[in-house]
Amino acid sequence: MTERTIVSQPFEINLNEQLILRGKVKTLEGGAARPVVIIAHGYRGFQDWAFWPEVTERLAEKGFYAISFDFARVTAKEAGLAEEIVAEASTVSQELVDLDVIIQHVKQALLPLSHEADANRIAVIGHSRAGSSSLILAAEQPENVQAVVVWNGGSTPARGADGQNVTKLQQVVSEDSEANKERFDVLTQFKSLRQPALIVQGSGDNERLLAVNKQLKESNPEQTFVTIEGADHVFGVLHPYEGATLYLSEALQATVDFLKKVY
């Protein structure tokens, strides 16, 4: 049997006159249309941070149409846009817009190699804050998101940036969370979730997320929960990348097994 090659193509999406999304598609060349997996990096991350290039490569190898991208806040900062614009691009609301735009481009076959994508089978993998956004998105768009995976996330976005030294970014993000209290109530959104979800949580993560993980289990115990014993928030991985850890490999294997079962 001839081994098929992974192909990778970049894309760029203009959201408006100032904000853009920049990403890559990776998938095996040829064959039937494959389930789509959208990778949503964490708040301080970016699409090429540490393990994401390898994760997308492995997902492509396993038969998925893997999409990675930089949220608009990343490209806005890279472009040197005004502080106010970067701040607005950093809100959870904008994160949800970014994810929705990616989904709509999948549905409309506007991304590279679109003939390789099955737009009726879309999953989102979100890390850290993007895990929370992915759960909100899935709850709001059950017709477009068939499965969701959270890596070390799922908390309701924090509100109330107090103190004398609050930055413009912190202020705007906080105001966005305050204005969307009901929409961003992740526990309520998760409880109503109809699609299958996998929550992967490192046991060595911070106490707040461990407490949230317990609440998620209590609110929707029928979903799938995996604990990675000893893993911290980034599964022991460093940037620049020095290779996969056992923690990361375990998280990725659990994710692939879950998605294969779902699809």
GUDO-793062 format. One record per residue (C-alpha): residue number from 1; z negated, x negated, y negated. Coordinates in steps of 0.001 Angstrom, whole numbers. Layout:
! residues N
REC   i      pz      px      py
REC NUM       Z       X       Y
...
! end
This chain:
! residues 263
REC   i      pz      px      py
REC   1       0       0       0
REC   2     992   -1340   -3431
REC   3   -1868   -1609   -5904
REC   4   -1251     291   -9091
REC   5   -1741   -1428  -12428
REC   6   -4147    -326  -15135
REC   7   -2280     271  -18372
REC   8   -3947     276  -21782
REC   9   -2569    1562  -25063
REC  10   -4198    1799  -28508
REC  11   -4141    4789  -30824
REC  12   -5140    5661  -34378
REC  13   -5873    9129  -35777
REC  14   -6067    9912  -39488
REC  15   -8874   12408  -40097
REC  16   -8199   12594  -43839
REC  17   -7087   10275  -46631
REC  18  -10018    7939  -45996
REC  19  -11405    8321  -42468
REC  20   -9683    7266  -39259
REC  21  -10489    7086  -35565
REC  22   -9266    4056  -33669
REC  23   -9284    3863  -29890
REC  24   -7708    2932  -26563
REC  25   -6566    4751  -23457
REC  26   -6837    3087  -20041
REC  27   -5539    4568  -16820
REC  28   -3688    3718  -13615
REC  29      55    3746  -13937
REC  30    1874    6533  -12092
REC  31     618    9293   -9828
REC  32    -810   12713  -10543
REC  33   -2486   13607  -13841
REC  34   -6079   12363  -13838
REC  35   -9394   13742  -15067
REC  36  -10138   12692  -18632
REC  37  -13314   10798  -19549
REC  38  -14125   10322  -23249
REC  39  -16544    7460  -23948
REC  40  -18816    7997  -26965
REC  41  -20667    4836  -28015
REC  42  -24158    4802  -29515
REC  43  -25133    4924  -33175
REC  44  -25277    1143  -33587
REC  45  -22433     460  -31181
REC  46  -18638     451  -31255
REC  47  -15922     851  -28638
REC  48  -15791   -2861  -27771
REC  49  -19553   -3390  -27811
REC  50  -20785   -5348  -24777
REC  51  -20244   -3250  -21644
REC  52  -17825    -580  -22905
REC  53  -14556   -2460  -22194
REC  54  -15678   -3080  -18600
REC  55  -16946     484  -18193
REC  56  -13615    1941  -19306
REC  57  -11758    -503  -17056
REC  58  -13828     538  -14042
REC  59  -13402    4228  -14810
REC  60   -9638    3712  -14993
REC  61   -9743    1880  -11650
REC  62  -11581    4844  -10131
REC  63   -8793    7206  -11112
REC  64   -9778    8503  -14550
REC  65   -7885    8685  -17827
REC  66  -10477    6766  -19846
REC  67  -10652    7051  -23635
REC  68  -12769    4781  -25804
REC  69  -12831    4962  -29593
REC  70  -14720    3964  -32716
REC  71  -16445    6790  -34552
REC  72  -15291    7261  -38146
REC  73  -18448    5575  -39486
REC  74  -17404    2327  -37797
REC  75  -13902    2235  -39245
REC  76  -15196    3390  -42652
REC  77  -17632     487  -42780
REC  78  -15001   -1977  -41531
REC  79  -12648    -796  -44283
REC  80  -15299   -1410  -46936
REC  81  -15324    2196  -48137
REC  82  -17894    3409  -50657
REC  83  -21505    3787  -49544
REC  84  -21358    7577  -49980
REC  85  -18304    7857  -47718
REC  86  -19849    5657  -45019
REC  87  -23032    7728  -45206
REC  88  -21188   11030  -44807
REC  89  -19203    9524  -41919
REC  90  -22484    8585  -40205
REC  91  -23874   12108  -39820
REC  92  -24175   13953  -36525
REC  93  -21872   16622  -37984
REC  94  -19123   14040  -38474
REC  95  -19774   12643  -34997
REC  96  -19115   16123  -33594
REC  97  -15933   16397  -35671
REC  98  -14756   13030  -34330
REC  99  -15349   14109  -30731
REC 100  -13618   17426  -31307
REC 101  -10570   15688  -32772
REC 102  -10297   13459  -29703
REC 103  -10522   16518  -27437
REC 104   -7861   18382  -29417
REC 105   -5543   15379  -29194
REC 106   -6025   15389  -25417
REC 107   -5342   19124  -25226
REC 108   -2206   18787  -27350
REC 109    -943   15706  -25452
REC 110    -965   13597  -28621
REC 111   -2628   10476  -27188
REC 112    -780    7583  -25479
REC 113      95    8051  -21790
REC 114    -670   11770  -22169
REC 115    1393   12579  -19057
REC 116   -1314   10778  -17063
REC 117   -4082   13082  -18395
REC 118   -5247   16404  -16948
REC 119   -6317   18223  -20115
REC 120   -8053   20899  -18042
REC 121  -10558   18363  -16698
REC 122  -12373   16683  -19573
REC 123  -15756   14967  -19391
REC 124  -17689   13210  -22148
REC 125  -19990   10233  -21578
REC 126  -22348    9701  -24511
REC 127  -24820    6865  -25005
REC 128  -27966    7137  -27140
REC 129  -27344    9428  -30152
REC 130  -23856   10209  -28870
REC 131  -25537   11544  -25725
REC 132  -27154   14194  -27889
REC 133  -23862   14925  -29658
REC 134  -22098   15200  -26292
REC 135  -24588   17817  -25103
REC 136  -24199   19813  -28321
REC 137  -20416   19600  -28061
REC 138  -20399   20689  -24408
REC 139  -22642   23663  -25161
REC 140  -20375   24703  -28041
REC 141  -17081   24127  -26211
REC 142  -17466   25156  -22560
REC 143  -13751   25926  -22468
REC 144  -12840   22333  -23409
REC 145  -15569   20182  -21855
REC 146  -15925   20545  -18095
REC 147  -18726   17992  -17598
REC 148  -21046   15817  -19646
REC 149  -22890   12571  -18913
REC 150  -25724   11190  -21045
REC 151  -26846    7579  -20908
REC 152  -30311    7081  -22432
REC 153  -30012    9895  -24956
REC 154  -30497   13614  -25410
REC 155  -33083   13745  -28181
REC 156  -32760   16080  -31145
REC 157  -31623   14002  -34162
REC 158  -34563   12955  -36332
REC 159  -35084   14682  -39680
REC 160  -36976   13704  -42781
REC 161  -36305   10197  -44096
REC 162  -39427    9658  -46217
REC 163  -40629    6792  -48365
REC 164  -39605    4735  -51355
REC 165  -36947    2589  -49659
REC 166  -34726    5213  -48065
REC 167  -31076    4169  -48098
REC 168  -28253    6510  -49065
REC 169  -27133    6555  -45460
REC 170  -30590    7491  -44178
REC 171  -30870   10221  -46801
REC 172  -27497   11791  -45997
REC 173  -28021   11651  -42220
REC 174  -31463   13207  -42621
REC 175  -30150   15987  -44881
REC 176  -27429   16758  -42345
REC 177  -29977   17041  -39535
REC 178  -32245   19234  -41671
REC 179  -29352   21546  -42590
REC 180  -28362   21941  -38927
REC 181  -31765   22329  -37275
REC 182  -30701   25119  -34922
REC 183  -27327   23610  -34036
REC 184  -28866   20204  -33342
REC 185  -31715   21562  -31194
REC 186  -30615   19634  -28119
REC 187  -33195   21131  -25760
REC 188  -32032   24668  -26571
REC 189  -28378   23628  -26268
REC 190  -29073   21927  -22941
REC 191  -30931   24919  -21590
REC 192  -27870   27103  -22245
REC 193  -25393   24591  -20821
REC 194  -23076   26118  -18231
REC 195  -21191   22973  -17241
REC 196  -22575   20328  -14880
REC 197  -24446   17531  -16635
REC 198  -25743   14145  -15516
REC 199  -28655   12618  -17433
REC 200  -29097    8898  -16727
REC 201  -32338    7439  -18080
REC 202  -33707    3925  -17887
REC 203  -37425    3882  -17066
REC 204  -37949     972  -19474
REC 205  -36506    2815  -22478
REC 206  -38662    3836  -25456
REC 207  -41429    6394  -25007
REC 208  -39751    9008  -27196
REC 209  -36646    9140  -25013
REC 210  -38714    9141  -21817
REC 211  -40610   12162  -23166
REC 212  -37320   13854  -24072
REC 213  -36000   13182  -20593
REC 214  -38989   15009  -19136
REC 215  -38356   17960  -21460
REC 216  -34691   18081  -20466
REC 217  -35673   18286  -16801
REC 218  -38071   21135  -17545
REC 219  -35537   23062  -19632
REC 220  -32641   22896  -17136
REC 221  -33861   21549  -13769
REC 222  -30649   22532  -11954
REC 223  -28768   19709  -13661
REC 224  -28539   16184  -12214
REC 225  -31042   13534  -13312
REC 226  -30981    9852  -12364
REC 227  -33650    7311  -13303
REC 228  -32689    3638  -13411
REC 229  -35956    1860  -12624
REC 230  -36715    -977  -15032
REC 231  -33657    -427  -17253
REC 232  -34012    -533  -21029
REC 233  -31925    1339  -23619
REC 234  -28813    -793  -22993
REC 235  -29355   -1425  -19265
REC 236  -30350   -5045  -19869
REC 237  -26935   -5928  -21286
REC 238  -26369   -8364  -24160
REC 239  -23701   -8528  -26858
REC 240  -21582  -10664  -26782
REC 241  -21117   -9494  -23218
REC 242  -22269  -11748  -20399
REC 243  -21409   -9450  -17515
REC 244  -22781   -6333  -15845
REC 245  -26420   -6098  -14837
REC 246  -27632   -4318  -11723
REC 247  -28969   -1606  -14040
REC 248  -25556   -1038  -15599
REC 249  -23826   -1049  -12213
REC 250  -26283    1562  -10955
REC 251  -25726    3775  -14016
REC 252  -21960    3492  -13702
REC 253  -21971    4203   -9966
REC 254  -24124    7298  -10508
REC 255  -21673    8412  -13185
REC 256  -18577    7901  -11021
REC 257  -20215    9676   -8056
REC 258  -21149   12613  -10281
REC 259  -17692   12926  -11832
REC 260  -15941   12641   -8459
REC 261  -18163   15434   -7169
REC 262  -17488   17611  -10213
REC 263  -13721   17085   -9990
! end
